């Protein structure tokens, strides 16, 4: 390791890191990737992905201005303008670049969300199903390409600190084989994912009960890069929101209850109640928003989605791996009762409160007065449905976190920024390690794979331009 020469060192071997390294190598830089995983198929979130490239749950090929408007609307007040523009401008280019690397895509469904899915797709059945699919194939392809270009992917190397001289980043230190070494390079790219698997950071920024949040991920995103960047003077942005889904409360005990099925469609169609039997969030803003709301409860394991038979037979069957029939089939708790009174007794809730909650909701829906509810109910992610048709259902939920939306502040060229908005020369960040795009009050979701590929390309290209200038 001491003899390795590199123009650019990338921390993390997921899609963001391998995209940055390969693009840098294409542009003539000697690229070194440090991956803390030791296995040939080291785990990371990219390995687990379903493989959909989209922007704001829409077709990634919609065009720059359309995509920019979506990002600005969904991430109002959060998305940095130049970063939002970079994502919108380079969305199609990122897909074409991946195709040029040998990655194949298919159209998984008629939905705009699923028009560009890595092949073979990763979502085929409940539970984990990643080997030989989607992200696994992508990483193997990008890893082989990097080797052919003379780059190096070093497993079992964990970055520990950045090396700065006169305010610019000139390399980093890493632990490998039980020893610490220093690697000098003209540029460093932090691409080691979010901090979703770091209980101390979750407790600081996301939830008072990090142990109740289910790790719907590879558990490799421990915030190493974020900590290094902050110690070097980087700003952190949007740290209080995450991408995830509402899972069965039994997910930790049933391996086929995660990462799919999730219960978001039931929440959007029905209602989500807390331990007192009342609603506490706008379910119409979608499952990712609701998952964040549940995580912020004093007890994130105290929420339940309530719905009726009509919702179960319609919204319950939405998605490639739907709650109906997979939730009960795979052992997830699903309470069923002929009356709401009986359902309340099963949940140990006040029947008076639950009946009032459902009745008020139904009345507002009938009278088209959803804004009069407290909290108000929107229709951003789907149409709410009445809860009247017996039998009635209740499923206790658990928030599942996939990746954190906030992180290291970057500009449109993926340069790491200080709190005063100046760039730290020679330091870049890409993918889920970054902040300043997704999140905000309504938890605007842009798209993890797309953000990772685009910021990886941008980091490499700016670093190469700086090197060759």
N, C-alpha and C positions, 0 to 999 in steps of 0.2 A: 504494500500500500504506500509506503514512504516513497517509492520510486515512480508512482503514477503521476503523469503530467496531464493536466486538464485545463481547458480554457473555461469550461463551465461545469459546475458541480450541481447536481439536482438531488434534493432530499425527497425520497419517496418514489416507489416504482409502480404507482397506479397510472390511470390514463393521463392525468395532468403531467406527471413526471416523465413518463415515457414519450409523450407527445413533445414536450419541451426538448428532451434529449435528442430525439430523432430529428426534429426540425433544426436544432443547432448543428447536428452532424451534417445534415444536408447542406447547410450554409458554410461548412468548412471548419467548424469548431470541434475540438477534442472534448467529447462529452463523457462525464462520469456520473452514474446514478448510484446513490447510496440507499439501499433498502434494508431496513432492520430485520425483516423476515429472513429466515434461513432456508426454508424449504424451496424446492424448485418451483412449486406452485404456491408461493407465499400468499397468505391471506391479505386482502385489503377490500375496501368497499367495491372497487371496480370488479373484482372477481365475483362478487355476489350480485351484481346488477342485473336487472331484467333486460337492459340494453336499449332503452328507448332514448333517442336523441330528439328533443323537442325544445321549444322556447315557450314558457308560460302555458304549457299543456296544449300548444297548438303546433301546426306544421312548421318545422324548422326552415322550410323553403318558402315561407310566406312573403319574403322580401324585407329589406332593411327598414323601411318606414313603418310597415305594419308591425313588425316585431318590436321596434322602438316604442311605438305607441302602447303596445301591450305591457312592456316592461315598466314604462313610466306610470301607467295606470295601476298596475298590480303592486308595484313597489314604491308608491307615492311617498316622497319625502325621504327615501332611503337610498335609492339607486343613484350613485354618482353619475352625472351626465356623460362624461367621457367613457366611463366603463360600460354604461348601458348602450351607448352608441357602438362601442367595440363589439359587444355581443351581437347586436343586431346586424352590424356590417359584415361580420365574419362567420355568421351562422352557416350559411351555405358552403363557404370556403372550407370550414372545418370538416363537414361531411365529405366533401370532395377530396380533401387531403387524406382522410382516413381511408376512403376508397382507393386512393393511389397507393396507400400502404398495404393494400391487400385485404382490407376489412370489407366484409360483405353485409348487405342490408336486405331486409324484406319488409313488406307492408303487412303488419300483423292484423290490422282490422281497418274498417272504413273510417274510424275515428281519426281526426287530424293529429291527435296525440300519438298515434301508433303507425304513422306512415313511414317512419325511418327507424327500424329496429334492427339491432345487430343480429346477425345469423350465425348459428341457430339461436332462436330466442331463449331467454332464460326462464320465462314464466310458463311452465307447463303443468305444474301440479302443486299441491300444498307443501309447505316446508322448503328447505333449501334444495336447489337443483341447479348447481352451477358448473360442474365439471364438464368440459367439452362444449360449453355454451357461451354465448354472448360475450361478457367481459373476460372470461377465461381465455377464449379464443383470441380476443383482441390483444390481451397482454402478451400472450405467447407470440403473436405475430409481430407486435412492436418490439418485443425483446429480441427476437431473431433479426429484425431489421437493424436494430441498433448495433448488434454484434457485427453484421455484415458491413456496416459503415465505419467500423473501427472504434465504436464507443464501448464503454464498459458498464455492465450492471453488476455491482458488488453487493451480494447478499450478506446478511449478518453484520452490517455496519450501521450504527445508530449515531446520527449527528447529535452533538451535545452543546456546541456554542459556535457563534460566528466570530470571525476575526476581522476587526476593523482597524484601519490605519488612516488617520487624518479625516475621519468621518465617512470613509468609503469601505465597503466590504471587499476583502481580498482573499477570502477563503473561509474554512471552518475546521473545527475539531470534531473528531468522531471516535467512538469506541468500537473496536473490532478485535476479536480474539483476546479479550480481557485487557487490552491496552488502549491508551488514547493516542491518536496520531493527529497531525495537522496537515491539511491539504490546501495548497494555495491555488487560487483560480481567479480569473478576471471577473467572473460572475457566479453567483449562487442563486439557485431557484428553490424556494421552499414549496414543496408539493406533497406534503405528508398527510393530507386530509384534515378534518376538523378535530374538535376536542371532545367529541361525543362519548368517548370511553375514558374520560378523565374525571373521576368523581369530584375532585376538589374544584375544578373549573365549572362543572355542572352546578355545584352548590353555590358557587360565586355568582354565576350569571343566569342560570336557567331555572332551577328548582330548589326548594328547601329540602326536598327528599330525593336525592339522586339515586338512592338504592331502589326506589320504586319505579324508576324509568327503565323499561326493558331495552336492552341493547340489540336493536334490529339492524345489526351491522356486523362487520368482521372484528370489532373490538380492537382495532389497531390504531384508531385515531385518538391518540393520547395527548395531542397538543404540543409535541416536542418543538416543532417548527415555530409555533406561535410564541412559546416561551422564549426561544432564542431571539426571535425578532423583537419582542417587547424589550428584552434585556439590551438589545442593540439600539433602542430608541424608536422603534416602530409604533405607530398608532394602531389601536384595535377598534373595530367598528361593528355595530349590529350584533353584539354578543348575546343578546337575550332571546333569540329565536332559533328554531331548528326545523329541519324537514323530518317528518315522521308520520306515522299512522296510528290509529286506534286499533289495538289488538284485543283479543280475548284476554281476560284476566289470567287465564290458565296458560298463556304462552310460555312462561319459563319451565313449565312442567310437561309440556306437550310439544315435541320438536316439530310436528307437522302443523302447528298453529302459527308459525312465523317463517319467513317474512310475510307469507300469505297463508290464509286469507286475512284481510283487514276489514274493519266494520264501518268505514267512512261513508259508504253509500246509505247505510241504515241511519246514520246520524243526520245526513243531509235531508233525508225523507222524513225522519221521525223527530224525536226530541232527546236531548241529553240532560239528565238530572243529576244533581249532587246528593249528598247524604241526607239532606232534608227534604228531598222529593221535588225541589224546584229547579227550573232551568237557570243556567249561570253563564251561557255564552250564546252567540249568534251562530247556530248550526249551519245556516245558509252560506257562511263564508268557507265552508268545506272542512274536510277531514284534517288537513295539515294545521289549519287554524285551531280547530277544536282540540287537537292533540296537544298543542301548546297551552291552551286554556286548562286542560286537565292536569298537565304537568305543573301548573302554577297553583293548583289547589293545595291547601295545607296537607291533605292526604290524597295523592294522585291515584290511589286505588279505590276511591269512594264514589266514582261516577258510573252511571248506568245509562245505556241507550234503551229507550222505550219506544215500541212501535206495535203495529197490529198485523193481522194476517195478510191484508192486502199489500202492505209494504214488504213483508217477508217474501211474498210471491212475485214481487216486481223489483224493487230496488235491491232486495236481498239476493237477486240473481244477476246483478250487474257485475261486469268485470270478468276477466279470463279465469280467475280463481275466486269465485264468489262465496259470500258468507253462507248462502243457501245453495247446496247442502253441507258445505265443508266445515262450518263452525261446529255443529253438533256431531257430524260424522267423525271428526278428528278429536272429539272429547272436550270441546269448549263448553263452558257453562251457558245454557240458554233456558231461562225460565219461561214457562208457558202456562197461562191460566185463562179460564173462561170469562172472568170478569176483571176489571181493574182493581176492585176491592181485594180479590184473591191474589192478584199480582203484587199489590202493595204489602199484603201479609207475608208473602214469600220473600220479598225484599226487606222486610222489617222496616217499612216506611209507614208514615201516617196515611191511611187510605183517604182521609179528608184532604190532605195536602196534595197527594198524587192526583185525585179526581179533579181538584180545582186546577192544578197545573195543566192537565190534559184538556179539561173543559175550556179553560181560557184560551189555550192554544187553538183548539178546534173552532171556537167562536171567532177569533181574530182571522183565521184562515177563511171561514165562510164569508165574513164581512169585508174581506180584503183590507184588513187593518193590522197587518203584521208589524208595521212600525209602532203600533201602540203597545206591543208586548214589551216586557221588561225582563231581560234585554230584548231589543228589537230583533226581528227576524228578517233577514234578507233572502234573496233568491240568486245570489251570485253563482253558486256552484250547482244549483238544481232546484227543483220545485218541491216545497214541503207538502206533505200529504196528511190528510186527516187520520186520526187514530180512533176508529170506531168499530172496525170489523173484528169480531172475536174469531179465534182466540187472540189474546194479547201476549206480547213477548217483552222480555227484558234480558239484556246481555251486559253483565259487568265488564267494564273495559279497563285496559291498561295502556298508558302512553308508550309507544315504541319509537325510539329515536334512531334515525338513519345517519344523518350528518348534521352538524351545526351550520347555520347560515352565516354567522358572523365570523370575523377573524382578522387577519392582518390587512390593514388598509392598503389598497393598491390603486393606481391610476389606469387609464385605458391601455397602457403599454405593459401592465402588470408589474410596474416598478413599486417597490415598497415605500410607503409614505410615513413621514414623521407627523406628529400632531399639528405642526404648522403647515402641513401640506407640501413640504419639500421632499424630494425623493432621496433615499439613501443610495448613493451611487454604487452600482455593482450588485444590488440586492433586489431580487424579484420573488413573487409568490404567485401560485397558480392553483386553481381548483378549490376544493372545500376548505383549504387553509386560509382563504381570503375572506374579507368582509367589504361591505360597501355596495352590494348589489341586491341581494335578497333580504327578506325579513320585513321589519316594520310592524306597525300596529296590526295590520291585517295579514301579516305573515305572507307577503308576496313571494311566490315560488317561481323561479326562472327555469331551472333545470340543471341538475348536477353534472351530468356527462357533458352537456353542451358548454357550460361554463368552464369545465375543466379543460376540454380540448381547445377552446378558443384562447383562454388565458395562457395555456401552455405554448401555443403557437406564438402568441404575442410576446411572451417573455423571451423565447428563443430568438425571435427576429430582432427585438430591440437590443438584446445582448450582442448578437452578431453584428448588427450595424454599428454599435459602439466599439466593438473590437476591431472592426475593419476600417473604421473612420480614420 
